[in-house]
Amino acid sequence: MHSEEFLRLLMRRQLKLSVACAAAFMVGLIGLPLLNYYAPALMATRVAGFTLSWLLLGVMCFPLVWTVSYFFIRRSIWLEEDEVRMVHENRKEN
Amino acid sequence: MLAAGGFFAGVDPWIFSFSFVTVAVTIWMGFRSARTSKTASDFFVAGRSVSVGMNASAISGEYLSAASFMGVAGMVMSSGYDALWYPVCYACGYLFLLLFIAGPLRRFGAYTIPDFAEGRFDSPLFRKIAVCFVLFIGFFYTMPQMKGAGTTLAYIFPGLPYWVGVAVVGAVITLNVALGGMKGITLVQAFQYWMKMFAISVPVFVLMSVYGFYGAHLGANDGRPPSAATEPAAIVRTVERKPLVEKAPADAPWISPFGPLTTKAAKAAGLTAEQARPYSLLYTYSLIIALVCGTAGLPHILVRFYTNPDGVAAKKTTMWVMILIGIFYVFPPIFGVIGRDLLPELYAATGAKGTDKIVLELPRAVGGVWGSILSGITCAGAFAAFMSTFSGLLVSMTGALAHDVYGRMLRPNATPEQRMRMFKIAAVVIGAVAILLGSQVEQLQINFMVGQAFAIAAASYFPLLFMSVWWRGMTMTGAATGMLTGGLAALACTTVINLSDLKMVNLVDFWKANPLARILCEQPAIWTVPLAIGLMIVISKLTAANVPADIRMKMLVLHAPENLGLKQEYIQEHSHGAGH
């Protein structure tokens, strides 16, 4: 488990997961100002008194964050367990 | 009796007693647990044995500062939509902390960020550099807490000058920290999260049931004058609304993106609304970067991850924190929105009497004893907010001074008793400086000042942590250059803006001529964060020969699951090395 390959595998798998989750979220975070900028009329549409933009930012953002983080935690704990399993199997083989 | 009568004139007994009880309970809890915290490890990281639920409540309790409790509402009221980025990004920042930093950082196992800096690069010099930023970020973060304290006390005691409130609250918390340490604080912080949650949500529900729903109040901001009695019944408003005062922003820019907050610099330069839009977009993105990256680099939050038993617990804790603070952050903007309709007279006032006190004042609109009780509850929440954050900051800044500067640099052979005494002295010194700084900033918005602390953290600690965790090619020289350049650039920019806004330096004409410079100074993250990361990469490549020799082992300790027991191996190897 001290090998270069093991470290690379470890870091690559975890970073890939983190970057994927971050990307999913960044789409929203970078996209909303752009929508505000290029489609102001659409974002000013009233929904139950809220403007669409206000509703998305002030209320709907939080559930999105929770979903992404829940997915990340489950997946990263699974990855860790898998890594431990891998090391133990290697030991048996040797 | 007469003097006391003058002092208590205009004091609402309900508001006073709720606030008093909060302060008394906080201090009592601090003292109670002071008796059970004995060792130095207890003092610094609570013995590393705090459960996920407790730790998540404590982190949330510490994080929800005066900026979240009072500042967000005040800023939504004064600036509208643009201010919503603050609460959203305060919560979203945790996602980045979770994705990239929380787990590895906990696994590495060190008391503080400077410990991490030293351990990762085997460099005592780097520790000294890293310590400075605990203090820089800390002082920037304490100023808005102090403004919250001064504002709240000035509200409870209408005759009291702003600076007296700052001094009284600052002194009480400093004493509490000097006697209690962090173990006391974990329990108090956890309790204070739930207290703040209660204090922000209950008044909102009452206000909404009396005066109309969140959406209805937003809907009332449609640009029509308040007394449109001749309108057809179909579009008659569902909520009552007072006429806006002259200084208040009009409905359309207030409710739509790129409003007063982000267009101020361009407007001052005389640009038209259409010309100002690109500037606003730039401002918005820079603000987002500062808040999201800054959360992942706050020293007083990061130190708490070491109180988790392992990396998995650290990740679970972070997720719970996001849920706890996410729910909380829905509420403060509601105060700002309803406040705009019911208490527009606050727009005309400045400093401690301005929009920053909307959370405290608005519940009184309910009227009678119930109004006073609700206002008392929000005042108690405000106390919980600035007391918990200020004590957390004080612990990490004092820890930096006592543990790093004194324990590691000045007197490495100090006895535990000497260290404990130093912890107390350092707490008093830092508390005094914080009070002094806090008394100067009455005219600045709470939320804005916290944003500046985030901008400094985003350009210094965030690049350091992010790059050292994920890139093994980092060298000490590269990390230090990047962190110092980015962090100091952000520090210089925010200081210039504050001095100019407090009218200590006159730059009005310069800002008018250069609106872009004003925006890049006010929200520097968009160029300082890439600058810091870029410098780290370039300098590390140039000094690639100095990459720590045992880098593979270090990366394994950061990234391999604890169950493999690599950390014990690493520690053993190192203690062998020291023995030669």
HADDOCK unambig.tbl for C-alpha pairs under 7 A between the chains (distance, minus, plus):
assign (segid A and resid 7 and name CA) (segid B and resid 556 and name CA) 6.26 0.50 0.50
assign (segid A and resid 10 and name CA) (segid B and resid 559 and name CA) 6.92 0.50 0.50
assign (segid A and resid 11 and name CA) (segid B and resid 559 and name CA) 6.64 0.50 0.50
assign (segid A and resid 18 and name CA) (segid B and resid 99 and name CA) 5.04 0.50 0.50
assign (segid A and resid 18 and name CA) (segid B and resid 100 and name CA) 6.47 0.50 0.50
assign (segid A and resid 33 and name CA) (segid B and resid 281 and name CA) 6.98 0.50 0.50
assign (segid A and resid 36 and name CA) (segid B and resid 257 and name CA) 6.47 0.50 0.50
assign (segid A and resid 44 and name CA) (segid B and resid 256 and name CA) 6.96 0.50 0.50
assign (segid A and resid 48 and name CA) (segid B and resid 215 and name CA) 5.77 0.50 0.50
assign (segid A and resid 49 and name CA) (segid B and resid 215 and name CA) 4.32 0.50 0.50
assign (segid A and resid 49 and name CA) (segid B and resid 216 and name CA) 5.20 0.50 0.50
assign (segid A and resid 49 and name CA) (segid B and resid 218 and name CA) 5.66 0.50 0.50
assign (segid A and resid 49 and name CA) (segid B and resid 219 and name CA) 3.93 0.50 0.50
assign (segid A and resid 50 and name CA) (segid B and resid 215 and name CA) 5.12 0.50 0.50
assign (segid A and resid 50 and name CA) (segid B and resid 218 and name CA) 5.86 0.50 0.50
assign (segid A and resid 50 and name CA) (segid B and resid 219 and name CA) 6.19 0.50 0.50
assign (segid A and resid 54 and name CA) (segid B and resid 81 and name CA) 6.81 0.50 0.50
assign (segid A and resid 58 and name CA) (segid B and resid 84 and name CA) 6.22 0.50 0.50
assign (segid A and resid 58 and name CA) (segid B and resid 88 and name CA) 6.85 0.50 0.50
assign (segid A and resid 58 and name CA) (segid B and resid 330 and name CA) 6.64 0.50 0.50
assign (segid A and resid 59 and name CA) (segid B and resid 330 and name CA) 6.30 0.50 0.50
assign (segid A and resid 62 and name CA) (segid B and resid 326 and name CA) 5.69 0.50 0.50
assign (segid A and resid 65 and name CA) (segid B and resid 92 and name CA) 6.65 0.50 0.50
assign (segid A and resid 66 and name CA) (segid B and resid 322 and name CA) 6.97 0.50 0.50
assign (segid A and resid 66 and name CA) (segid B and resid 323 and name CA) 6.59 0.50 0.50
assign (segid A and resid 69 and name CA) (segid B and resid 95 and name CA) 6.62 0.50 0.50
assign (segid A and resid 69 and name CA) (segid B and resid 319 and name CA) 6.24 0.50 0.50
assign (segid A and resid 73 and name CA) (segid B and resid 315 and name CA) 6.75 0.50 0.50
assign (segid A and resid 73 and name CA) (segid B and resid 316 and name CA) 6.97 0.50 0.50
assign (segid A and resid 77 and name CA) (segid B and resid 312 and name CA) 6.91 0.50 0.50
assign (segid A and resid 80 and name CA) (segid B and resid 561 and name CA) 5.64 0.50 0.50
assign (segid A and resid 84 and name CA) (segid B and resid 563 and name CA) 6.93 0.50 0.50
assign (segid A and resid 84 and name CA) (segid B and resid 564 and name CA) 6.56 0.50 0.50
